[in-house]
Amino acid sequence: METVTLSSKYRLVVPPGARERLRLRPGMRITVLDKGGVIFLIPERPLATYRGIARGVSARGLREKKDRL
């Protein structure tokens, strides 16, 4: 885990290790979510990068919404 400091202009610098692991590039958009006192930074990715993420998954056997509890 890496620690960063919030600047007087409310800016954060993402550490190099995290930038490399997440493949962050200058100009990328990042969504900021706060939930229960925790801040999540989520890089926005083009929809095309998610292509094939569910390859091999079958819709067979899934319940209908009315059947869920």
Backbone hydrogen bonds, N-H to C=O, Kabsch-Sander energy under -0.5 kcal/mol:
donor,donor_aa,acceptor,acceptor_aa,energy
7,S,11,R,-2.4
10,Y,7,S,-2.0
14,V,12,L,-0.5
19,R,15,P,-2.3
20,E,16,P,-2.4
21,R,17,G,-2.4
22,L,18,A,-2.3
23,R,20,E,-0.8
24,L,19,R,-2.3
28,M,25,R,-2.0
31,T,42,I,-3.3
33,L,31,T,-0.5
33,L,40,F,-2.7
35,K,38,V,-2.7
38,V,35,K,-1.3
40,F,33,L,-3.5
42,I,31,T,-3.0
42,I,40,F,-0.6
44,E,29,R,-2.8
49,T,46,P,-1.8
50,Y,47,L,-1.6
51,R,48,A,-1.3
53,I,50,Y,-2.0
55,R,52,G,-1.5
57,V,54,A,-2.1
62,L,59,A,-1.6
67,D,64,E,-1.4
68,R,64,E,-0.6
68,R,65,K,-1.1
